Each structure stands twice: as structure tokens, then as C-alpha cells.
């Protein structure tokens, strides 16, 4: 029996343990494991969900697993989660959190996503104070690159804030939490109030609807203000007072903020939506002059079915992934029988993790250190900013 187990491939071992290993079976029963993922401690909490750290048992990749109790979701929440999945499925960018897999049981829905293990921007600023000018440029550039990519795909985020901007260990910035995101054409008028009130554009408090792209630009202005001052531009000890403050557009920028950065903030926090700085104007602003913007990853199939087609020419990343799948014991037969072409398949989830890993490695994103203080956060190192013009995602942050 022992020799037979030794001959099993990694996939065969995992599948065997899920049926016969008492500890693994107990973990599955008690919710400490779902499919190929071991679930560990909670790393985040939302209004309708909580996020747990997970480990993919085949690839050993750490992931974030958003867990939702289906029994507690009304139709509106179900619609939001459907939109979240749909939007994330369309996004493949170094600065956007990647969706790997969706798992659904009779009672729960699990979204398995890329894990930004360097903490979020809100915690970073709260713990260490405002960002330096160069650090703010580095972070903001990557957020803008992500938002431009979304808007080019006709997706608006609607919840841009420091809490949803994450550092990875190499200080590549990731925009995440697409719970309020939706597909929206450039001139489409939306009506749902979404996001955090302190980041909400004035038109969201009015009854005429709003254009998602303009409200995202306003949120970028709040985000930049917070990054360079460690404070918020609009204040109120109640939602009503905060709303009045935002509608009046009354705020002041501390004099230590560079003039060019002040001009950019003012351009984004314009009360008239159509007069706000566009993403093109933000990118070409004098404050961000000379900063490189990360490019989207190459558009590659998001399911592994094409890997078994002998006539298909594979790029280097796909060749690497095909070999990795084979080493895990995932054969052409497995891929042939993988009828699910979307994210609801453990083989597709494994493929996406390996593909993203290959893309990160080739972009230089996999090399670096975390922005968080080891004394405050326990496991991460600090380092200096280095913008590599040849690998714009290979960024370290000055602390």
C-alpha cells in the first residue's frame, strides 16, 4: 500500500486523501477545507462575507478565499456577487487582483482570488503616516494603470479606497474587492449608491444618477489626498454632515504637498463630473511625468482546454504551465474531460494559478520584499523604491 502511495502523482494523492485521509475528510466536513484549498485564519471582513487565507494543496499557492453564506443573501446581494465574478473574469492586469476559481455548495459561495500578502494601503498609512512623494507616485501610478485598464474594458469599480489597495511582497500594488463593480459604457447613467461615503462623489448624493467613470475619478482624488496627507479631505461626524461637506466641495490641501500634486488632486475633486481630470490627463500630468505605467498581461485563454490541441502554438508561459500541470499529474485526458470552461472547475483553478505565477515571474513581479514593518506586522521586510523602466511592475517602496 505504501509503495502504491509513493507512485501516486500529486493530483492522485490529493484526490485520494479527500476520500480516505481521516484528517482531510474531517477538514472538509468542518469547513476547514474546500475542494483543493486548505482554509486558514480570517484575513478580512465585509458586509456580506468574510475572507480567509487559503493554500492550494497542489501548487502550494497562498490565496484569499471570500466566503459568502448563500442563505443570508437577498436578491440584490446575489446580483452584486454575480456582477463581481463577471467583472473579475474579464480582468488580467498586474495591478488587479486575479480571480482563480469559484466554488459553490448548497449553502456557501467561495471566490478564490490572488492574495496580496503585504497588507493594504489604509493600514500602511495609518501605521506609518503619509507616503513620501516618490512612494505616493509609485502607488498611485499602479492604481491609475489598474483603473484605466478596467475602464477600457467598460468596467467601473465603484469602491476605490485605500482599504482596497493591496501590497504584494514585492510591492506591486493590487486593486481588489470588486463587490460593487459593474459593466458600464462611458455615458451610461447608474443609480445605485455604492462604496464608502467618504470616497463618494457629490453626484452620488443627488437623485439624477451618476456616470461610473467620473465617480471612480473622484475616488482616485480622495485616495491620492489620503496617501500624501494621511487625512481625508472631507469630514463630518455624521453621514449627513459629511454629505454636506462633499456637496460644498470645501477642503484644503496642506502646503507641504507639492504644487504639481495639489493641481492633480484639484483636477480630480472637481464638483462637476464632466470637468474632472480624465485618466489620460492624470497619466500625462506634470506630477507623474517620467513614471512608467505597468502594461496588461498578454491576453491568454483562462481555461486549459487549448493546451491539448496539437495544432495550437503555445507561448512561453503556456509551455511552462503545461509542463507544470503534467508534473502535478494533470494529463491530457483530465483536460479533455474538464467540460467547464469558466472558473467553476478545480482544474481551471489550478491552471489559472500556474499561469498567473508564470506571468508574475516573467514580469519581474515575483522578486522583492514587503512594504510593511517587520516589527509591526511580524513577517515582512522593508526596502527602497526602485522603478525599473524595463520591468515596471518590479517595484520596491521607500519606507
C-alpha positions in Angstrom: 0.0 0.0 0.0 2.8 2.4 0.9 4.6 1.8 -2.4 1.4 2.4 -4.3 1.0 5.7 -2.5 4.6 6.6 -3.3 3.8 6.1 -7.0 0.8 8.4 -7.0 1.1 11.8 -8.7 0.4 14.9 -6.6 -3.1 15.1 -8.1 -3.8 11.4 -7.3 -2.6 11.9 -3.7 -4.8 15.0 -3.1 -7.9 13.2 -4.6 -7.1 10.0 -2.6 -6.7 12.0 0.7 -10.0 13.8 0.1 -11.8 10.4 0.2 -9.6 8.3 2.6 -7.5 10.5 4.8 -9.4 11.0 8.1 -7.9 14.4 8.8 -8.6 15.7 5.4 -12.1 14.3 5.4 -12.7 15.9 8.8 -11.4 19.3 7.5 -13.8 19.0 4.5 -16.7 18.2 6.9 -15.9 21.0 9.3 -15.3 23.7 6.6 -11.5 23.9 7.2 -11.1 22.8 3.6 -13.0 23.3 0.4 -12.0 21.3 -2.8 -8.2 21.7 -3.3 -7.9 24.5 -0.8 -7.0 24.4 2.9 -8.7 27.2 4.7 -6.8 29.0 7.5 -7.4 32.2 9.5 -9.7 35.1 8.7 -7.9 38.0 6.9 -10.8 40.3 6.2 -14.5 41.0 6.8 -17.1 42.5 4.6 -20.8 43.4 5.0 -21.9 40.1 3.4 -18.8 38.0 3.5 -15.6 37.2 5.2 -12.2 36.4 3.7 -9.9 33.6 4.8 -6.4 32.7 3.9 -6.2 29.6 1.8 -3.5 27.3 0.5 -3.9 25.4 -2.8 -2.7 21.9 -1.9 -1.4 21.1 -5.4 0.6 24.3 -6.2 1.1 25.5 -2.5 0.0 28.9 -3.7 -1.5 31.1 -0.9 -4.8 32.6 -1.9 -7.6 34.7 -0.5 -10.9 33.0 -0.2 -14.0 35.1 0.0 -16.8 33.2 1.7 -20.4 34.1 1.4 -23.4 32.4 3.2 -26.0 32.0 0.4 -28.8 31.7 3.0 -28.2 35.3 4.1 -28.1 36.9 0.6 -31.1 38.7 -0.7 -31.6 39.1 -4.5 -29.7 42.4 -4.5 -26.6 40.8 -2.9 -26.8 37.8 -5.2 -26.8 40.2 -8.2 -23.8 42.1 -6.8 -21.8 38.8 -6.4 -22.8 37.7 -9.9 -21.5 41.0 -11.2 -18.3 40.8 -9.2 -17.5 37.4 -10.7 -18.4 38.5 -14.2 -16.2 41.6 -13.9 -13.2 39.8 -12.4 -13.4 37.2 -15.1 -12.6 39.9 -17.7 -9.6 41.4 -15.9 -6.0 40.3 -16.3 -3.6 43.0 -15.2 -0.5 43.1 -12.9 -2.3 45.7 -10.7 -5.7 43.9 -10.4 -6.4 41.1 -8.0 -6.9 37.9 -10.1 -9.9 35.6 -9.8 -8.8 31.9 -9.9 -11.8 29.8 -9.1 -15.4 29.9 -7.9 -16.7 27.1 -5.8 -20.4 26.7 -4.9 -22.0 24.4 -2.4 -25.7 24.2 -1.3 -25.1 26.8 1.4 -21.9 28.8 0.5 -20.2 30.5 -2.3 -16.4 30.7 -2.4 -14.4 33.2 -4.5 -10.7 32.1 -4.7 -8.5 35.0 -5.5 -4.9 36.2 -5.6 -3.6 37.1 -2.1 -2.0 40.4 -1.6 0.1 39.5 1.4 1.8 42.9 2.1 -1.3 44.4 3.7 -3.5 47.3 2.4 -2.7 50.9 1.8 -5.1 52.1 4.6 -3.2 50.1 7.2 0.1 51.2 5.8 -0.7 54.9 6.1 -2.4 54.5 9.5 0.6 52.7 10.9 3.4 54.7 9.3 2.0 58.0 8.3 1.7 59.7 4.9 3.6 58.3 1.9 6.7 60.1 0.6 6.3 61.9 -2.7 8.1 59.1 -4.6 6.2 56.4 -2.8 2.9 58.1 -3.5 3.8 58.3 -7.2 4.7 54.6 -7.3 1.5 53.5 -5.6 -0.8 55.9 -7.4 0.6 55.2 -10.8 -0.2 51.5 -10.4 -3.7 52.2 -9.2 -4.3 54.5 -12.2 -3.0 51.8 -14.5 -5.5 49.4 -13.0 -8.4 51.8 -13.2 -7.6 52.7 -16.8 -7.5 49.0 -17.7 -10.9 48.5 -16.1 -12.5 51.5 -17.8 -11.0 50.3 -21.2 -12.9 47.1 -20.5 -16.1 49.0 -19.7 -15.9 48.1 -16.0 -16.2 50.6 -13.2 -15.1 49.7 -9.7 -17.3 52.0 -7.6 -15.5 51.2 -4.3 -12.0 52.6 -4.8 -10.4 53.3 -1.5 -7.2 52.8 0.5 -8.7 49.7 2.1 -9.0 48.0 -1.3 -5.5 48.8 -2.5 -3.1 46.0 -1.6 0.7 45.5 -1.5 2.2 42.2 -2.5 5.5 41.1 -1.1 7.3 42.8 -3.9 5.3 46.0 -3.6 3.4 45.6 -6.8 0.1 47.3 -6.0 -3.2 45.4 -6.5 -6.7 46.9 -6.7 -9.2 44.5 -5.2 -12.7 44.0 -3.8 -14.9 44.2 -6.9 -18.1 43.7 -4.8 -19.6 46.9 -6.3 -18.1 46.7 -9.7 -20.3 46.6 -12.8 -20.0 46.7 -16.5 -20.9 50.2 -17.7 -20.5 52.1 -21.0 -18.8 55.5 -21.0 -22.1 57.5 -20.9 -24.3 55.1 -19.0 -26.1 56.6 -16.0 -26.1 54.4 -12.9 -28.4 54.9 -9.9 -27.2 52.5 -7.1 -25.3 54.2 -4.2 -22.1 52.2 -3.8 -19.0 52.3 -1.8 -17.7 54.2 1.2 -19.4 57.6 1.9 -16.1 59.4 2.5 -14.9 58.4 -1.0 -18.3 59.1 -2.7 -18.6 61.7 -5.4 -21.1 64.5 -4.8 -23.4 63.3 -7.6 -24.0 60.0 -5.7 -25.8 62.0 -3.0 -28.1 63.6 -5.6 -31.1 62.0 -7.4 -30.1 62.4 -11.0 -27.9 59.3 -11.3 -24.2 59.3 -12.0 -21.6 58.1 -14.5 -19.4 55.4 -13.0 -16.2 56.6 -14.6 -16.5 60.1 -13.2 -17.2 58.7 -9.7 -14.1 56.5 -9.9 -12.0 59.5 -10.8 -13.3 61.4 -7.7 -12.4 58.4 -5.6 -8.9 58.5 -7.1 -8.6 62.1 -5.9 -9.7 61.1 -2.4 -7.2 58.2 -2.5 -4.3 60.4 -3.5 -5.2 63.1 -0.9 -5.2 60.4 1.8 -1.9 58.9 0.6 0.0 62.2 0.7 -1.6 63.7 3.9 -2.7 60.7 5.9 -6.0 62.5 6.4 -9.3 62.8 4.4 -10.3 66.0 2.6 -14.0 65.9 3.7 -15.1 65.5 7.3 -18.3 65.1 9.2 -19.3 63.5 12.5 -22.4 62.1 10.8 -23.3 60.9 7.3 -25.5 64.0 6.8 -22.7 66.4 7.7 -20.2 64.5 5.6 -22.6 64.7 2.7 -23.0 68.5 3.0 -19.2 68.9 3.1 -18.8 66.9 0.0 -21.6 68.7 -1.9 -20.0 72.0 -1.0 -16.6 70.8 -2.2 -14.9 72.5 0.7 -11.5 71.2 1.5 -7.9 72.4 1.9 -4.6 70.8 0.9 -1.7 71.1 3.3 1.1 73.3 2.0 3.7 70.6 2.3 2.0 68.7 -0.6 4.0 69.5 -3.8 2.2 72.1 -6.1 2.0 69.7 -9.0 0.4 67.0 -6.8 -2.1 69.6 -5.5 -3.1 70.5 -9.0 -3.7 66.9 -9.8 -5.9 66.4 -6.7 -7.9 69.6 -7.5 -8.4 68.3 -11.1 -9.9 65.0 -9.8 -12.0 66.6 -7.0 -14.0 68.9 -9.3 -17.6 69.2 -8.3 -18.7 69.0 -12.0 -18.2 65.3 -13.1 -17.5 66.0 -16.8 -14.9 68.6 -15.8 -12.8 66.2 -13.7 -9.4 65.3 -14.9 -9.6 62.3 -17.3 -7.4 59.3 -16.9 -5.3 60.4 -19.9 -4.8 63.8 -18.2 -3.9 62.2 -15.0 -1.3 60.0 -16.7 0.2 62.9 -18.6 0.2 65.2 -15.5 3.4 67.0 -14.6 3.4 65.4 -11.1 3.6 61.9 -12.7 6.0 62.9 -15.5 8.6 60.2 -16.2 6.8 57.4 -14.3 6.2 54.2 -16.2 2.8 52.5 -16.2 2.5 48.7 -16.0 1.0 47.1 -19.0 -1.7 44.4 -19.0 -0.7 40.8 -19.3 -0.9 39.2 -22.6 -4.5 38.0 -23.3 -4.4 34.2 -22.9 -7.2 31.6 -22.5 -8.5 31.5 -19.0 -9.2 27.7 -19.2 -6.7 25.0 -20.1 -8.6 23.2 -22.9 -6.4 24.7 -25.6 -3.3 23.0 -24.2 -4.2 19.6 -25.6 -4.7 20.9 -29.2 -1.6 19.8 -31.1 -2.1 22.5 -33.8 -2.0 25.3 -31.1 1.2 27.3 -30.9 1.8 28.0 -27.2 3.7 31.0 -25.8 6.5 30.5 -23.2 4.1 31.0 -20.2 1.7 28.4 -21.6 4.5 25.9 -22.3 5.7 26.4 -18.7 2.1 25.9 -17.4 1.6 22.8 -19.5 4.8 21.2 -18.1 3.8 22.2 -14.5 0.3 20.6 -15.0 1.9 17.4 -16.3 4.3 17.3 -13.3 1.3 17.5 -11.0 -0.3 14.6 -12.7 -2.8 16.5 -14.7 -2.8 14.8 -18.1 -4.4 15.5 -21.5 -7.2 13.1 -20.5 -8.0 15.2 -17.4 -8.1 18.4 -19.5 -10.2 16.7 -22.2 -12.8 15.7 -19.5 -12.7 19.2 -18.0 -16.0 20.3 -19.5 -16.2 23.6 -17.5 -14.6 26.4 -19.5 -15.2 29.1 -16.8 -13.9 29.5 -13.3 -16.0 26.8 -11.7 -13.5 23.9 -12.1 -10.6 22.8 -9.9 -8.5 22.1 -12.9 -9.2 25.5 -14.3 -8.4 27.0 -10.9 -5.0 25.1 -10.9 -4.3 26.3 -14.4 -5.0 29.9 -13.6 -2.8 29.8 -10.5 0.1 28.4 -12.5 -0.5 30.8 -15.4 -0.5 33.8 -13.2 2.6 32.6 -11.4 4.4 32.3 -14.7 3.2 35.8 -15.8 4.3 37.3 -12.5 7.7 35.7 -12.8 8.3 36.9 -16.3 7.2 40.4 -15.5 9.6 40.6 -12.6 6.7 40.9 -10.1 7.8 37.8 -8.1 11.0 39.4 -6.9 11.0 41.8 -4.0 10.1 42.5 -0.4 7.0 43.7 1.5 6.3 47.3 2.4 5.2 46.5 5.9 7.3 47.0 9.0 8.5 43.6 10.4 8.2 44.9 14.0 4.6 45.9 13.4 3.5 43.1 11.1 5.8 40.2 12.0 6.9 38.7 8.7 7.7 41.4 6.2 10.8 43.4 5.3 11.1 47.0 4.2 13.1 48.2 1.2 13.7 51.1 -1.1 11.9 52.3 -4.2 13.3 51.2 -7.5 11.3 51.8 -10.6 12.7 49.5 -13.3 11.8 51.1 -16.7 12.1 47.7 -18.4 10.1 45.9 -15.8 7.6 48.5 -14.5 5.9 46.0 -12.2 9.2 45.3 -10.3 8.8 48.0 -7.7 10.0 48.3 -4.2 8.7 51.0 -1.9 10.8 53.5 0.2 9.9 53.4 3.8 
